[in-house]
Amino acid sequence: MSIHLISVNDEKEIVDAIKEAENNTSGEIRVHIEKECKEDVFSRAKDVFEYLKMHETELKNGVLFYVSTSNRQFYILGDKGIDEVVEANFWESTKEIVIAHFKKEQFKQGLVEGILKAGEQLKKFFPYQKDDINELSDEISRG
């Protein structure tokens, strides 16, 4: 699996899913893809979360989908605002949806479905307000 597992068209669909998910919530969703994770996947996802300034959202409701392609590692990291309100198994159940698609090499579909599921949870606890602003870029970041 290479870092280019997502085509330009796939990337557009993933960004569209982020925009769709964020239309209903004040939450922020980012996707970060890099070739190699040289440390524990949780530690790396946490570093990327901070690098992307996801911890600076007003309501602490950012969600990062981290993908390391050559290591075949994936992690979903939510900020403390969302972690405090979602069900205990939420991140695990979302991760299972994404990984089931990844195992079939359906990378775009896995990310899209995971993003939309995260958006539904964010909508429940952090509904969109008329004065909401998009605090973080919707574009996929790459390492």
NORZIRA-V306177 format. One record per pair of residues at least 24 apart in sequence whose C-alpha atoms are under 8 Angstrom apart, sorted by the first residue. I is the first residue (numbers start at 0). J is the second residue. Records with the same first field share a line. If there is no record, write none. Layout:
BEGIN
I=J / J
END
This chain:
BEGIN
0=68 / 69 / 71
1=34 / 68 / 69
2=32 / 33 / 34 / 67 / 68 / 69
4=68 / 106
5=106 / 107
9=107
10=107 / 139
12=107 / 111
13=107 / 110 / 111
14=137 / 138 / 139
16=111 / 114 / 115
17=111 / 114 / 115 / 118 / 137
18=137
19=115
20=114 / 115 / 117 / 118 / 119
21=118 / 127
22=127
23=118 / 122 / 126 / 127
24=118 / 121 / 122 / 125 / 126 / 127 / 128
25=60 / 121 / 122 / 125 / 126 / 127 / 128 / 131 / 132 / 133
26=58 / 60 / 61 / 62 / 118 / 121 / 122 / 125
27=53 / 56 / 60 / 61 / 62 / 133 / 134 / 135
28=61 / 62 / 63 / 64 / 114 / 135 / 137
29=61 / 62 / 63 / 64 / 135 / 136 / 137 / 138 / 139 / 140
30=63 / 64 / 65 / 66 / 138 / 139 / 140
31=63 / 64 / 65 / 66 / 139 / 140 / 141 / 142
32=65 / 66 / 67 / 68 / 139 / 140 / 141 / 142
33=66 / 67 / 68 / 141 / 142
34=67 / 68 / 69 / 70 / 142
35=67 / 68 / 69 / 70
36=67 / 70 / 72
40=72 / 73 / 74
41=74
44=74 / 75 / 76
45=76
48=76
53=78 / 135
54=78
56=134
60=121 / 125
62=117
64=110
73=98
81=121 / 124
84=124
85=120
93=117
END
